[in-house]
């Protein structure tokens, strides 16, 4: 679809917006400041309209209780922070992601066909997904360092956000080697020698008192959060009464499900040009829609109308946002970021394996968005469509989390205006296609490649090293599933080498270590919305 613009028409590099409050702006500023610090200027100057996401920890420093966990270094850092910040809470970026790419279905199918180990590649390099991976990696760094009685290697201003509430440290910490692609142990003894036995010691961590988690996205997450339908949109009103440390109180009213048949709550996948639009085609690494419905017999079948006809939204994907498609069209296998964030608001940001070491799930308190923000749409897409999620007895620590949704008037691109004269295709001035480079960073990230952040090829899922030769094996990112499984092995949660694990073995490991989490996830996948989730499996 084209739009005709008058002579001399221009647009701002980013549309002017009002914002919600100063706290949202502070979250955006520290996220973008970190982006500018860890990602090379050569990339930032070219990719000015990329997507950036971050998870930020906020410390209520002046009012928090015992948050040092007996660590004198943390005591010193906390005291310096208290002296430096008399009116502002400390904000600390825990993980940063930059990117708009994901692996093609063909790449995943080829890998499955040749029996490659699971978890070496990063399937989804969208900024929101990378930020969460980086956040989880940093928490593993904190836990492993604490159990070994060591100190984090990050700068003096960093404050750990977790405290140990049960269990003790290793009796004999093994010497470790970390690099960008793996974490191995220098020891000739048995693999588990000197490691913690999780079952015996029952080690658990929780967020320190006064710490809250805040999600930032430079643009509305892809998928349902960019579907401008079914709600009345209103502009934000900046609240001048809120200080720099306060965010508004919001109540999310239940949303009337008046347009389910038109896709109001529909799950969407990232559109993939390598797949064919064939509803009867079944891909080996992805469970079919009909099988999902059979597996979830406790779910209400919303596939058919009372008259037995297919709902309109499942007949084609012309109504979807340009970058997305519906789950049954085989135009993609990776779910949109809106779907994933909604799932995180049910199960937590930590994931299954990390939940083994935590007392409670970790939920975001606020979510701040830059471009394309609409509070009503984000409420629908990122949490409220999961209304009715109720974990079964025994998994009652999980819940539907409704974060405070905020807009920021801090702009990522302040380069001025762009000419809009003549005929322009809608969206043609905002392109993300010119680079496959994606970036991920966490505070404990080593800089072996010359950059502070890992540079990932969004089309291969491996780290880009410009000095590599053709014969050099691909390097794994520190946030890949394999790398984080290796850290879990060092902690003692598994005695299996992640370099040889299949998807089935990873799924089995998750169910063994985090049965409550997996039970809550199974229950979520019986929800009327999430029953269409494309689940990975292996034969």
ZADREN-804514 format. One line per field, with one value per residue (C-alpha): residue number from 0; residue in one letter; chain; x, y negated, z. Coordinates in Angstrom, 3 decimals, decimal comma. Each point is the difference from the previous one (the first is absolute). Layout:
! ZADREN-804514
nr = (NUM; ...)
rest = (A; ...)
kette = (A; ...)
X = (X; ...)
Y = (Y; ...)
Z = (Z; ...)
! end
This chain:
! ZADREN-804514
nr = (0; 1; 2; 3; 4; 5; 6; 7; 8; 9; 10; 11; 12; 13; 14; 15; 16; 17; 18; 19; 20; 21; 22; 23; 24; 25; 26; 27; 28; 29; 30; 31; 32; 33; 34; 35; 36; 37; 38; 39; 40; 41; 42; 43; 44; 45; 46; 47; 48; 49; 50; 51; 52; 53; 54; 55; 56; 57; 58; 59; 60; 61; 62; 63; 64; 65; 66; 67; 68; 69; 70; 71; 72; 73; 74; 75; 76; 77; 78; 79; 80; 81; 82; 83; 84; 85; 86; 87; 88; 89; 90; 91; 92; 93; 94; 95; 96; 97; 98; 99; 100; 101; 102; 103; 104; 105; 106; 107; 108; 109; 110; 111; 112; 113; 114; 115; 116; 117; 118; 119; 120; 121; 122; 123; 124; 125; 126; 127; 128; 129; 130; 131; 132; 133; 134; 135; 136; 137; 138; 139; 140; 141; 142; 143; 144; 145; 146; 147; 148; 149; 150; 151; 152; 153; 154; 155; 156; 157; 158; 159; 160; 161; 162; 163; 164; 165; 166; 167; 168; 169; 170; 171; 172; 173; 174; 175; 176; 177; 178; 179; 180; 181; 182; 183; 184; 185; 186; 187; 188; 189; 190; 191; 192; 193; 194; 195; 196; 197; 198; 199; 200; 201; 202; 203; 204; 205; 206; 207; 208; 209; 210; 211; 212; 213; 214; 215; 216; 217; 218; 219; 220; 221; 222; 223; 224; 225; 226; 227; 228; 229; 230; 231; 232; 233; 234; 235; 236; 237; 238; 239; 240; 241; 242; 243; 244; 245; 246; 247; 248; 249; 250; 251; 252; 253; 254; 255; 256; 257; 258; 259; 260; 261; 262; 263; 264; 265; 266; 267; 268; 269; 270; 271; 272; 273; 274; 275; 276; 277; 278; 279; 280; 281; 282; 283; 284; 285; 286; 287; 288; 289; 290; 291; 292; 293; 294; 295; 296; 297; 298; 299; 300; 301; 302; 303; 304; 305; 306; 307; 308; 309; 310; 311; 312; 313; 314; 315; 316; 317; 318; 319; 320; 321; 322; 323; 324; 325; 326; 327; 328; 329; 330; 331; 332; 333; 334; 335; 336; 337; 338; 339; 340; 341; 342; 343; 344; 345; 346; 347; 348; 349; 350; 351; 352; 353; 354; 355; 356; 357; 358; 359; 360; 361; 362; 363; 364; 365; 366; 367; 368; 369; 370; 371; 372; 373; 374; 375; 376; 377; 378; 379; 380; 381; 382; 383; 384; 385; 386; 387; 388; 389; 390; 391; 392; 393; 394; 395; 396; 397; 398; 399; 400; 401; 402; 403; 404; 405; 406; 407; 408; 409; 410; 411; 412; 413; 414; 415; 416; 417; 418; 419; 420; 421; 422; 423; 424; 425; 426; 427; 428; 429; 430; 431; 432; 433; 434; 435; 436; 437; 438; 439; 440; 441; 442; 443; 444; 445; 446; 447; 448; 449; 450; 451; 452; 453; 454; 455; 456; 457; 458; 459; 460; 461; 462; 463; 464; 465; 466; 467; 468; 469; 470; 471; 472; 473; 474; 475; 476; 477; 478; 479; 480; 481; 482; 483; 484; 485; 486; 487; 488; 489; 490; 491; 492; 493; 494; 495; 496; 497; 498; 499; 500; 501; 502; 503; 504; 505; 506; 507; 508; 509; 510; 511; 512; 513; 514; 515; 516; 517; 518; 519; 520; 521; 522; 523; 524; 525; 526; 527; 528; 529; 530; 531; 532; 533; 534; 535; 536; 537; 538)
rest = (X; X; X; X; X; X; X; X; X; X; X; X; X; X; X; X; X; X; X; X; X; X; X; X; X; X; X; X; X; X; X; X; X; X; X; X; X; X; X; X; X; X; X; X; X; X; X; X; X; X; X; X; X; X; X; X; X; X; X; X; X; X; X; X; X; X; X; X; X; X; X; X; X; X; X; X; X; X; X; X; X; X; X; X; X; X; X; X; X; X; X; X; X; X; X; X; X; X; X; X; X; X; X; X; X; X; X; X; X; X; X; X; X; X; X; X; X; X; X; X; X; X; X; X; X; X; X; X; X; X; X; X; X; X; X; X; X; X; X; X; X; X; X; X; X; X; X; X; X; X; X; X; X; X; X; X; X; X; X; X; X; X; X; X; X; X; X; X; X; X; X; X; X; X; X; X; X; X; X; X; X; X; X; X; X; X; X; X; X; X; X; X; X; X; X; X; X; X; X; X; X; X; X; X; X; X; X; X; X; X; X; X; X; X; X; X; X; X; X; X; X; X; X; X; X; X; X; X; X; X; X; X; X; X; X; X; X; X; X; X; X; X; X; X; X; X; X; X; X; X; X; X; X; X; X; X; X; X; X; X; X; X; X; X; X; X; X; X; X; X; X; X; X; X; X; X; X; X; X; X; X; X; X; X; X; X; X; X; X; X; X; X; X; X; X; X; X; X; X; X; X; X; X; X; X; X; X; X; X; X; X; X; X; X; X; X; X; X; X; X; X; X; X; X; X; X; X; X; X; X; X; X; X; X; X; X; X; X; X; X; X; X; X; X; X; X; X; X; X; X; X; X; X; X; X; X; X; X; X; X; X; X; X; X; X; X; X; X; X; X; X; X; X; X; X; X; X; X; X; X; X; X; X; X; X; X; X; X; X; X; X; X; X; X; X; X; X; X; X; X; X; X; X; X; X; X; X; X; X; X; X; X; X; X; X; X; X; X; X; X; X; X; X; X; X; X; X; X; X; X; X; X; X; X; X; X; X; X; X; X; X; X; X; X; X; X; X; X; X; X; X; X; X; X; X; X; X; X; X; X; X; X; X; X; X; X; X; X; X; X; X; X; X; X; X; X; X; X; X; X; X; X; X; X; X; X; X; X; X; X; X; X; X; X; X; X; X; X; X; X; X; X; X; X; X; X; X; X; X; X; X; X; X; X; X; X; X; X; X; X; X; X; X; X; X; X; X; X; X; X; X; X; X; X; X; X; X; X; X)
kette = (A; A; A; A; A; A; A; A; A; A; A; A; A; A; A; A; A; A; A; A; A; A; A; A; A; A; A; A; A; A; A; A; A; A; A; A; A; A; A; A; A; A; A; A; A; A; A; A; A; A; A; A; A; A; A; A; A; A; A; A; A; A; A; A; A; A; A; A; A; A; A; A; A; A; A; A; A; A; A; A; A; A; A; A; A; A; A; A; A; A; A; A; A; A; A; A; A; A; A; A; A; A; A; A; A; A; A; A; A; A; A; A; A; A; A; A; A; A; A; A; A; A; A; A; A; A; A; A; A; A; A; A; A; A; A; A; A; A; A; A; A; A; A; A; A; A; A; A; A; A; A; A; A; A; A; A; A; A; A; A; A; A; A; A; A; A; A; A; A; A; A; A; A; A; A; A; A; A; A; A; A; A; A; A; A; A; A; A; A; A; A; A; A; A; A; A; A; A; A; A; A; A; A; A; A; A; A; A; A; A; A; A; A; A; A; A; A; A; A; A; A; A; A; A; A; A; A; A; A; A; A; A; A; A; A; A; A; A; A; A; A; A; A; A; A; A; A; A; A; A; A; A; A; A; A; A; A; A; A; A; A; A; A; A; A; A; A; A; A; A; A; A; A; A; A; A; A; A; A; A; A; A; A; A; A; A; A; A; A; A; A; A; A; A; A; A; A; A; A; A; A; A; A; A; A; A; A; A; A; A; A; A; A; A; A; A; A; A; A; A; A; A; A; A; A; A; A; A; A; A; A; A; A; A; A; A; A; A; A; A; A; A; A; A; A; A; A; A; A; A; A; A; A; A; A; A; A; A; A; A; A; A; A; A; A; A; A; A; A; A; A; A; A; A; A; A; A; A; A; A; A; A; A; A; A; A; A; A; A; A; A; A; A; A; A; A; A; A; A; A; A; A; A; A; A; A; A; A; A; A; A; A; A; A; A; A; A; A; A; A; A; A; A; A; A; A; A; A; A; A; A; A; A; A; A; A; A; A; A; A; A; A; A; A; A; A; A; A; A; A; A; A; A; A; A; A; A; A; A; A; A; A; A; A; A; A; A; A; A; A; A; A; A; A; A; A; A; A; A; A; A; A; A; A; A; A; A; A; A; A; A; A; A; A; A; A; A; A; A; A; A; A; A; A; A; A; A; A; A; A; A; A; A; A; A; A; A; A; A; A; A; A; A; A; A; A; A; A; A; A; A; A; A; A; A; A; A; A; A)
X = (0,000; 1,319; -0,414; 0,272; 1,811; 0,020; 3,065; 2,383; -1,519; 2,410; -0,142; 2,084; 2,473; -2,257; -3,580; -0,416; -1,595; -0,926; 1,221; -1,480; 2,343; 3,620; 0,712; -0,802; 2,427; 2,707; -0,462; 0,320; 3,053; 2,058; -0,946; 1,005; 3,125; 1,063; -0,794; 2,229; 2,769; 0,171; -1,014; 2,484; -0,721; 0,483; -3,100; -2,028; 0,621; -1,420; -2,762; -1,682; -3,451; 0,863; -1,708; 1,571; -1,275; 1,296; -0,877; 0,835; 0,195; -1,127; 1,389; -1,952; 3,357; -1,069; -2,791; 1,235; 1,008; 2,788; 1,016; 3,742; -0,176; 3,052; 2,250; 2,324; 0,552; -3,748; -0,211; 2,569; -1,733; -3,374; 1,367; 1,560; -3,306; -1,903; 2,393; -0,200; -3,758; -1,895; -3,126; 0,127; -0,288; 2,886; -0,766; 2,134; -0,287; -0,030; -0,208; -0,128; -1,091; 0,139; -1,452; -2,908; 1,074; -0,844; 0,985; -1,916; -2,107; 2,197; 3,119; -1,687; -1,338; 3,429; 1,583; -2,613; 0,387; 3,774; -0,316; 1,887; 0,005; -2,742; 0,719; 3,159; -1,794; -2,148; -3,271; -1,534; 2,203; -2,720; 1,111; -2,535; 1,017; 3,722; -0,490; -1,725; 2,732; 2,644; -1,908; -0,134; 3,717; 0,834; -2,050; 1,900; 3,257; -1,149; -1,037; 3,128; 2,250; -1,802; 0,169; 3,729; 0,553; 1,579; -0,649; -1,584; 2,427; -2,225; 0,677; -0,155; -3,441; -1,758; -2,229; -1,235; -3,789; -0,369; 0,491; 0,350; -2,818; 0,752; 3,040; 3,729; 3,011; 2,152; 2,407; 2,724; -0,504; 1,475; 2,062; -1,916; 0,760; -2,564; 0,037; -2,584; -1,150; 0,378; 0,664; 2,157; 1,597; 3,749; -0,024; 1,124; -2,473; -3,483; -2,278; -2,071; 2,996; -0,288; -3,418; -3,211; -2,560; -3,152; -2,309; 2,054; 0,764; -3,246; 1,633; -2,451; 0,271; -2,422; 0,023; 1,459; -2,348; -0,719; 0,964; -2,528; 0,382; -0,946; -0,180; 0,841; -0,729; 0,850; -3,037; -3,236; 0,722; -0,827; -3,269; -3,228; 1,446; 0,209; -3,501; -1,930; -3,463; -2,751; 0,710; -0,286; 3,473; 0,789; 3,138; 1,960; -0,099; 3,325; -0,446; 2,046; -1,002; 2,087; 3,599; 2,960; -0,296; -3,741; -2,152; -3,792; -2,436; -2,015; -2,982; -0,471; -3,705; -1,042; -0,284; -3,253; 0,740; -2,399; 2,163; 1,683; -1,212; 1,857; 3,319; -0,340; 2,140; 1,671; 3,530; 2,223; 3,309; 2,832; -0,465; 2,656; 0,593; 1,608; -3,224; -2,877; -3,602; -1,399; -2,376; 0,531; 3,798; 1,434; 3,534; 2,083; 1,184; -3,326; -3,177; -3,060; -3,028; -2,298; 2,429; 0,158; -3,764; 0,070; 2,717; -1,968; -3,304; -0,847; -0,048; -3,124; 0,115; -0,262; 0,966; -3,613; -3,008; -3,247; -1,054; 3,159; 1,618; 3,617; 0,362; 0,819; 3,396; 1,282; -0,829; 2,829; 2,578; -0,790; -1,322; 3,274; 2,757; 2,385; 2,741; -2,275; -2,246; -2,472; 1,201; -1,691; 1,261; 3,560; 1,436; 2,039; 0,779; 1,364; -2,554; -0,225; 1,553; -3,498; -0,862; 3,245; -0,324; -3,567; 1,311; 2,760; -2,693; -1,521; 3,091; 2,679; 3,114; 2,313; -1,027; -0,137; 3,598; 0,798; -3,222; 1,706; 2,153; -2,635; -2,612; -2,521; -0,427; 1,413; -2,597; 0,444; -1,502; -0,218; 0,371; 1,115; -0,446; 1,265; -1,406; -3,559; -1,219; -3,680; -0,843; -3,311; 1,616; 2,950; -2,328; -1,820; 3,120; 2,487; -2,096; -3,801; -0,797; 1,390; -2,756; -1,223; 3,479; -0,156; 2,812; -1,046; 0,442; 3,691; 1,009; -1,725; 3,134; -0,761; -2,565; -1,058; 2,151; -1,331; 3,016; -0,421; 0,113; 1,739; 1,109; 3,282; 0,648; 3,731; 0,852; 2,436; 0,546; 0,263; 1,495; -2,761; -2,527; -0,424; -1,576; -3,410; -0,810; -1,850; -1,342; 1,285; -0,899; -1,158; 2,957; 2,618; 1,908; 0,579; 2,096; 1,879; 1,329; 3,451; 1,992; -0,081; 2,047; -1,723; 1,528; -0,318; 1,681; -0,098; 2,105; 2,343; 0,633; 3,663; 1,286; 2,124; -1,253; 0,897; -3,564; -1,653; -3,062; -0,315; -0,650; -2,305; -0,839; -3,790; -0,138; 2,257; -0,428; 3,770; 2,402; 1,629; 3,769; 1,408; 3,464; -1,223; 1,009; -2,303; 1,367; -0,696; -2,937; -2,908; 0,176; -2,871; -1,390; 0,150; -3,798; -0,566; -1,844; 3,137; 2,128; -2,510; -0,436; 3,768; -0,253; -2,768; 2,229; 2,728; -2,487; -0,841; -3,479; 0,962; 2,780; -0,732; 2,144; -2,119; 2,090; -1,779; -3,505; -3,005; -3,193; -1,690; 2,763; -0,265; -3,772; 0,482; 2,558; -2,376; -2,826; 2,301; 1,445; -3,014; -3,154; -2,126; 1,032; -0,683; -3,371; -0,904; 1,143; -2,119; -2,956; 0,668; 0,046; -3,541; -1,176; -2,411; 2,639; 3,207; -1,324; 1,197; 3,621; 2,447; 1,919; 3,392; 0,467; 2,314; -0,754)
Y = (0,000; -3,440; -3,436; -3,267; -2,826; -3,668; -1,928; -0,739; 2,633; 1,301; 2,260; 0,180; 2,849; 1,056; -1,163; -2,557; 1,481; -1,188; 2,747; 1,202; -1,124; -0,805; 3,516; 1,409; -2,520; 1,058; 3,650; -0,985; -2,211; 2,595; 2,679; -2,168; -1,207; 3,623; 0,684; -2,898; 1,211; 3,684; 0,029; -1,457; -3,454; 1,298; 2,149; -2,618; -2,641; 2,244; 1,819; -2,995; 1,587; 3,403; 1,419; -0,111; 1,735; 0,252; 1,333; -2,515; 0,516; -2,837; -0,210; -1,814; -0,745; -2,345; 2,235; 3,528; 2,336; 2,572; 0,363; 0,609; 3,749; -0,426; -1,030; -2,885; -1,034; -0,325; -2,006; -2,466; -0,324; -0,477; -2,702; -1,872; 0,224; -1,377; -2,907; -0,759; 0,368; -2,051; -0,555; 2,753; 3,733; 1,865; 1,544; 2,824; 1,657; 3,780; 1,002; -1,725; 1,240; -1,647; 1,557; 0,874; 3,368; 3,675; 3,339; 1,255; 3,116; 1,573; -0,486; 1,613; 2,854; 0,719; -0,012; 2,403; 2,285; 0,296; 0,674; -3,078; -0,554; -2,227; -3,482; -1,045; -2,570; -2,849; 0,478; -3,406; -3,107; -2,577; -2,537; 0,994; 3,665; -0,787; -2,333; 2,756; 2,492; -2,468; -0,578; 3,737; 0,361; -2,768; 1,670; 3,239; -1,949; -1,406; 3,404; 1,848; -2,730; -0,036; 3,784; -0,065; -2,819; -2,147; -3,537; -1,105; -1,456; -2,926; -3,621; -1,231; -1,560; 3,293; 1,324; 3,639; 0,180; 3,487; 1,202; 3,568; 1,024; 3,727; 2,231; -0,654; -0,487; 2,680; 1,741; -0,137; -2,397; 1,187; -2,361; -1,149; -1,326; -2,212; -1,104; -1,145; 3,467; 2,321; 0,385; 2,976; 1,123; 0,456; 3,151; 3,599; 1,245; 1,267; -2,506; -0,521; -0,150; -3,121; -0,809; -0,649; 2,776; -2,011; 2,637; 0,317; -3,667; -1,405; -3,266; -2,773; -3,679; -2,899; -3,654; -2,220; -2,216; -3,228; 1,372; -0,121; 0,983; -2,245; 0,865; -2,487; 0,304; -2,771; 0,977; 1,850; 3,764; 1,684; 1,874; -0,800; -3,156; -1,573; 1,067; -3,260; 1,504; 0,911; -2,810; -3,740; -1,557; -3,101; -2,097; 0,100; -2,888; -0,727; 0,105; -2,853; 0,936; 3,185; -0,404; 1,638; 3,146; 0,589; 1,606; -0,247; 2,462; 1,737; 2,323; 2,254; 0,499; 3,304; -0,318; 1,002; 2,773; -1,337; 0,687; 3,343; 1,241; -2,908; 0,585; -2,315; 2,231; 2,094; 1,307; -0,987; 1,235; -1,960; 0,223; 2,137; -0,172; 3,473; 1,832; 0,938; -0,970; 3,500; 0,790; 3,744; -0,140; 1,338; -0,949; 2,531; -2,309; -1,663; 1,582; -0,501; -2,001; 3,039; 1,943; -2,903; 0,097; 3,769; -0,285; -2,643; 1,788; -2,055; -3,195; -1,475; 0,421; -3,508; 1,164; 0,165; -2,253; 1,494; 0,611; 2,051; -2,555; -1,132; -3,382; -2,809; -0,831; 3,493; -0,180; -2,384; -2,313; -3,190; -1,568; 0,614; -2,586; 0,079; 1,975; 2,724; 2,858; 2,362; 3,231; 2,433; -1,500; 1,411; -3,417; 0,123; 2,089; -2,571; -1,863; -3,772; -1,977; -1,013; 3,671; 0,692; -2,980; 1,035; 3,458; -1,504; -1,933; 3,362; 2,108; -2,590; -1,325; 2,668; 3,043; 3,651; 0,903; -3,143; 0,477; 2,987; -2,460; -2,630; -0,234; -1,767; -0,978; -3,380; -2,319; -3,408; -2,872; -2,438; 0,112; -3,161; -0,395; -2,661; 0,102; 1,119; 0,140; 0,337; 0,931; 1,650; 2,132; 0,979; 0,992; 2,334; 1,410; 0,299; 1,244; -0,374; 2,521; 2,655; -0,770; 3,256; 1,530; 1,913; 2,443; 3,302; 0,719; 0,280; -2,716; -2,904; -2,149; -0,756; -2,624; -2,375; -3,094; -3,370; -2,351; -3,759; -1,008; -3,279; -2,072; -1,906; -3,273; 0,766; 0,595; 2,535; -1,889; -3,792; -0,611; -2,358; 0,520; 2,092; -1,120; 1,533; -1,710; 1,955; 3,543; 2,138; 3,560; 0,233; 0,935; -0,247; -2,701; 2,282; 2,919; 2,557; 2,113; -1,445; 1,900; 3,499; -1,135; 0,302; -0,791; 1,315; -1,187; 0,689; -1,624; 2,971; 0,258; 0,488; -1,924; 2,491; -0,961; -3,680; -1,059; -0,261; 1,825; 3,290; -0,624; 2,740; 0,797; -0,022; 2,411; 2,680; -0,491; 0,062; -2,709; -2,018; -0,203; -2,026; 1,513; 3,551; 2,016; 2,304; 3,011; -1,486; 1,738; -2,306; -1,634; 0,334; -3,035; -0,114; -0,232; 3,077; 2,860; 2,167; -2,615; -0,457; 3,766; 0,210; -2,517; 2,058; 3,056; -1,870; -0,826; 3,699; 0,106; 2,424; 2,453; 0,091; -1,839; -2,648; 0,390; 3,275; -0,548; 0,473; -1,992; 3,005; 0,169; -3,717; 0,292; 3,011; -1,932; -2,939; 2,246; 1,752; -3,160; -2,335; 2,137; -2,808; -2,382; 2,578; 0,796; -3,696; -0,226; 3,002; -1,668; -3,232; 1,923; 1,145; -3,620; -0,977; -2,335; 1,960; 3,354; -1,084; -0,371; 1,614; 2,435; 1,381; 3,728; 2,665; 3,494)
Z = (0,000; -0,964; 1,498; -1,950; 1,797; -0,929; -1,145; 2,842; 2,298; 2,644; 2,997; 3,143; 0,269; 2,880; 0,362; 2,762; 3,124; 3,471; 2,297; 3,291; 2,764; 0,828; 1,275; -3,458; -1,492; 2,454; -1,008; -3,668; 0,575; 1,848; -2,544; -2,963; 1,794; 0,439; -3,658; -1,043; 2,290; -0,961; -3,700; -2,533; -1,360; -3,542; 0,420; 1,855; -2,662; -2,711; 1,881; 1,593; -0,088; 1,411; 3,083; 3,466; 3,121; 3,549; 3,430; 2,703; 3,774; 2,247; 3,540; 2,666; 1,614; 2,761; 1,294; -0,678; 2,777; 0,122; -3,645; 0,281; 0,760; 2,223; -2,892; 1,058; -3,634; -0,475; 3,238; -1,338; -3,372; 1,666; 2,297; -2,936; -1,850; 2,996; 0,255; -3,730; -0,413; 2,526; -2,103; -2,656; 0,394; -1,588; -3,381; -1,375; -3,402; 0,470; -3,648; -3,389; -3,420; -3,436; -3,136; -2,270; -1,490; 0,553; -1,484; -2,999; 0,271; -2,692; 2,144; 2,991; -2,102; -1,490; 3,447; 1,313; -3,010; 0,486; 3,729; 1,233; 3,792; 1,290; 1,322; -1,855; -2,134; 1,207; -1,850; 0,695; -0,100; 0,568; 2,590; 2,683; -0,142; 0,110; 2,980; 1,960; -0,891; 1,163; 3,246; 0,693; -0,767; 2,464; 2,741; -0,592; 0,295; 3,337; 1,346; -1,129; 1,374; 3,347; 0,371; -0,672; 2,491; -2,710; -1,223; -3,252; -2,550; -0,917; 0,939; 3,566; -0,432; -0,679; 2,802; -0,117; 0,055; 1,509; 3,548; 1,175; 2,315; 0,308; -0,403; 0,197; -2,254; -1,622; 2,332; -2,618; -2,874; -3,257; -2,088; -3,044; -3,448; -1,732; -3,601; -2,513; -1,019; 2,989; 3,698; 1,010; 3,248; 0,610; 2,058; -0,466; 2,596; -0,668; -1,710; 3,139; 2,363; 2,117; -1,484; 1,821; 0,171; -0,533; 1,459; 3,195; 0,625; -1,323; -1,049; -0,846; -0,872; -0,137; -0,995; 2,682; 1,946; -1,842; -3,444; -2,847; -3,672; -2,913; -3,700; -2,759; -3,727; -2,452; -2,088; 0,685; -0,059; -3,286; -0,256; 1,798; 1,613; -3,473; -1,056; 0,063; 0,162; 2,432; 2,526; 0,309; 0,076; 2,055; 0,324; 3,215; 2,470; 1,700; 3,784; 1,446; 3,567; -0,065; 1,093; -1,749; 2,141; -0,305; -2,640; -0,276; 1,506; -2,707; 0,161; -3,009; -0,482; -1,591; -3,775; -1,644; -2,486; -2,625; -3,073; 0,598; -3,375; -1,657; 1,780; 3,009; 2,262; -2,701; 0,347; -2,920; -1,382; -1,579; -3,754; -1,643; -3,745; -0,088; 0,899; -2,268; 0,588; 0,152; 2,821; -0,496; 0,155; 3,254; 0,990; 1,899; 2,759; 0,696; 1,261; -2,185; 1,017; 0,039; 2,213; 2,441; 0,370; 0,553; 2,645; 1,896; 0,405; 3,080; -2,044; -1,526; -3,760; -1,423; -3,471; -1,238; 0,230; 1,368; -3,619; -0,615; -2,290; 0,232; 1,628; -2,455; 1,507; -0,811; -3,717; -0,973; 1,540; -1,916; 3,223; 1,886; 0,534; -3,023; 1,747; 1,413; -1,020; 1,650; 1,584; -2,410; -3,283; 0,182; -0,736; 3,187; 3,081; 2,476; 2,069; 0,059; 2,840; 1,168; 0,483; 1,843; 2,341; 0,798; 0,848; 2,188; 1,863; 0,912; 0,711; 0,817; -1,701; 1,426; -2,041; 1,041; 0,870; 1,972; 1,974; 1,640; 1,954; 0,804; 2,734; -2,219; -3,647; -1,066; -1,509; -1,581; 1,995; -2,909; -3,776; -1,820; -3,764; -2,413; -3,544; -0,850; 3,596; 0,846; 3,572; -0,916; -2,701; 2,201; 2,825; -2,352; -1,642; 2,864; 2,901; 0,046; -2,769; 2,366; 2,519; 1,474; 0,374; 3,264; 0,830; 1,478; 3,684; 0,841; -2,482; 1,734; -0,008; -3,664; -0,941; -2,726; 0,474; -1,169; -0,340; 0,032; -3,675; -0,793; -2,958; -0,121; -1,804; -0,099; -3,656; -1,341; -3,273; 0,227; -3,426; -1,097; -2,800; -3,148; -3,259; -0,666; -3,312; -2,677; 0,160; 2,848; 0,891; 3,595; 2,173; -2,785; 1,892; 2,978; -1,224; 2,080; -2,848; -0,707; 2,645; 1,470; 3,011; 3,365; 3,381; 3,532; 3,197; 3,722; 2,771; 0,447; -3,742; -0,923; -2,997; -1,954; -3,450; 0,246; 0,778; 3,387; -1,366; -1,857; -3,692; -1,278; -3,583; 0,062; -2,950; 1,510; 3,753; 0,602; 1,170; -2,754; 0,281; -2,876; 0,505; -0,543; -3,047; -1,924; 1,913; 3,435; 1,706; 0,825; 3,414; 2,446; 1,755; 3,782; 0,006; -2,158; 1,650; -0,166; 1,754; 2,797; 0,390; 0,461; 2,838; 1,567; -0,258; 1,853; 2,735; 0,206; -1,469; -2,752; -0,756; -3,730; -2,533; -1,754; -3,157; -0,724; 1,368; -2,233; 0,364; 1,624; 2,622; 0,741; 0,417; 2,312; 2,049; 0,416; 1,160; 2,461; 1,531; -0,132; 0,152; 1,468; -2,768; -2,696; 1,555; -0,021; -3,639; -0,956; 1,657; -1,889; -3,283; 0,758; 0,143; -2,771; -1,496; 0,580; -1,200; -3,454; 1,122; -2,435; 2,219; -0,989; 0,197; -1,316; -1,167)
! end
